[in-house]
Amino acid sequence: YWVRPNPEQAIKLFQLHGSFNWLYCPVCLNLRLTPKVKSVSKILIVPQKCEICSGSLTYIIIPPTFFKVMSNHYLRQVWFDAEKSLRNIKKIYFCGYSFPDADIHIKYLLKRIELSLQNDLEIYIINWAENKKEHQAELEKERYLRFFKDKDIIHYKKLSFQDFCKRGIENAGDF
């Protein structure tokens, strides 16, 4: 079973593209979160019904493409909460995100935040993997550097997400 983390100690993670753990009923708008199970793989094999109205559950996944349907209420709420949280941010950690050119919604959100911030910002990119080619890593890094106006705030770390979690966020500047 899953225990909700203590909000005083939790780090906010925003899944702006949805999640394999979100099952949504388009009939009654119910959302079922399945934190320990990737439910999408189950509903692709055996369709699941909503416990409230018996409608067919679907997933909420928005791929980083130029054409996105952002009409889902829950997804819009995540985007709103993300922007609200970013307004006074000092550090952003991108974990496992290559910053694709097609993801214009995130870029628009980040540019609004960057231009309105009154304080200094540090950006850490944690997106390394053992099998990643150096050229691929350089292309990812270049996308971040091209986008943000102050190049000195970008810190590309040769860390996998797993290594980042083992070392802890409080040591991020030391990596």
C-alpha positions in Angstrom: 0.0 0.0 0.0 1.0 3.6 -0.4 1.4 6.3 2.3 1.2 9.9 1.2 4.5 11.7 2.0 4.7 14.5 4.7 4.1 17.8 2.8 6.7 19.5 5.0 9.5 17.2 3.8 8.3 16.4 0.2 9.8 17.7 -3.0 7.2 18.8 -5.5 7.3 16.8 -8.7 5.0 17.9 -11.5 4.2 15.3 -14.2 3.2 17.8 -16.9 2.8 15.1 -19.5 0.5 13.0 -17.4 1.5 9.6 -15.9 1.2 5.9 -16.5 -0.2 5.9 -13.0 -3.3 8.0 -13.7 -6.5 6.3 -14.8 -9.2 8.7 -15.9 -12.9 8.2 -16.6 -14.1 10.6 -19.3 -17.7 9.9 -18.4 -17.8 11.0 -14.7 -14.3 12.7 -14.7 -13.1 10.5 -11.9 -9.3 10.1 -11.6 -7.7 7.1 -10.0 -4.1 7.3 -8.9 -2.1 4.1 -8.8 1.3 5.1 -7.3 2.9 1.7 -7.1 1.5 0.3 -10.4 1.8 1.3 -14.0 -1.9 0.9 -14.7 -1.7 1.8 -18.4 -0.1 -1.5 -19.2 -3.0 -3.3 -17.5 -5.8 -1.4 -19.3 -4.2 -2.0 -22.7 -4.6 -5.7 -22.1 -7.7 -5.8 -19.9 -10.0 -2.7 -20.1 -10.9 -1.5 -16.6 -14.1 0.1 -15.5 -14.6 3.2 -13.4 -15.7 2.3 -9.8 -18.2 5.2 -9.8 -20.0 5.0 -13.1 -18.6 1.9 -14.9 -17.3 4.0 -17.7 -14.1 2.8 -19.5 -11.0 4.1 -17.9 -8.3 5.6 -20.0 -4.8 7.0 -19.3 -3.6 10.6 -19.3 -0.3 10.8 -21.3 0.6 13.8 -23.4 3.6 13.1 -25.6 6.0 16.0 -26.2 4.8 16.8 -29.7 3.8 20.0 -31.5 0.2 19.0 -31.4 -1.2 18.5 -27.9 -4.7 18.2 -26.5 -4.5 19.9 -23.1 -8.2 19.9 -22.3 -8.1 17.4 -19.4 -9.1 19.2 -16.2 -6.6 17.3 -14.1 -3.7 18.0 -16.5 -4.6 21.7 -16.6 -4.6 21.7 -12.8 -1.1 20.2 -12.7 0.1 22.9 -15.2 -1.5 25.7 -13.1 0.1 24.3 -9.9 3.5 24.0 -11.6 3.4 27.6 -12.8 2.3 28.8 -9.4 5.2 26.9 -7.7 7.7 28.2 -10.2 7.0 31.9 -9.6 9.4 32.1 -6.7 11.8 29.3 -7.6 15.5 29.4 -7.1 16.5 26.0 -8.5 15.0 23.7 -11.1 16.0 20.1 -11.6 15.2 18.5 -14.9 15.4 14.7 -14.4 15.2 12.4 -17.4 14.0 15.2 -19.7 15.8 16.0 -23.0 14.0 19.3 -23.6 12.7 18.4 -27.1 12.1 21.3 -29.5 8.5 20.1 -30.0 7.6 20.6 -26.3 6.5 24.2 -26.8 4.0 24.2 -23.9 6.8 23.6 -21.4 9.1 26.1 -23.1 6.3 28.8 -23.1 5.8 28.1 -19.3 9.5 28.3 -18.6 10.1 31.4 -20.6 7.2 33.2 -18.8 8.8 32.2 -15.4 12.3 33.1 -16.5 11.3 36.6 -17.6 9.2 37.3 -14.5 11.6 36.0 -11.8 13.1 38.6 -9.5 15.7 36.3 -8.0 18.6 34.3 -9.3 17.9 30.9 -10.8 20.0 27.8 -11.1 19.0 24.9 -13.4 20.3 21.4 -13.1 19.9 18.8 -15.8 20.1 15.2 -14.6 19.7 13.1 -17.8 22.7 10.8 -18.1 22.7 7.1 -18.8 25.5 4.6 -19.3 24.5 3.9 -22.9 24.1 7.6 -23.8 26.3 8.8 -26.6 28.4 11.9 -25.9 27.0 13.5 -29.0 23.4 12.9 -27.8 24.2 14.5 -24.4 25.8 17.5 -26.2 22.6 18.0 -28.3 20.5 17.9 -25.1 22.7 20.4 -23.3 22.6 22.7 -26.4 18.8 22.8 -26.3 18.9 24.0 -22.7 21.7 26.6 -23.4 19.9 27.9 -26.5 16.7 28.4 -24.6 17.7 30.2 -21.4 19.1 33.7 -21.7 21.8 33.3 -18.9 24.0 30.4 -19.9 25.9 30.4 -16.6 22.8 29.2 -14.7 22.7 25.8 -16.6 24.5 22.9 -14.9 24.5 19.7 -17.0 25.4 16.8 -14.7 26.6 13.4 -15.8 24.3 11.7 -13.4 21.5 9.2 -13.9 18.3 9.8 -12.1 19.1 6.8 -9.9 22.5 8.3 -8.9 21.0 11.7 -8.3 18.5 10.1 -5.9 21.2 8.2 -4.1 23.3 11.3 -3.5 20.4 13.5 -2.6 19.2 16.9 -3.8 21.0 18.8 -1.0 24.3 17.8 -2.7 23.3 18.8 -6.3 25.7 21.7 -6.5 28.6 19.4 -5.7 28.1 16.8 -8.5 
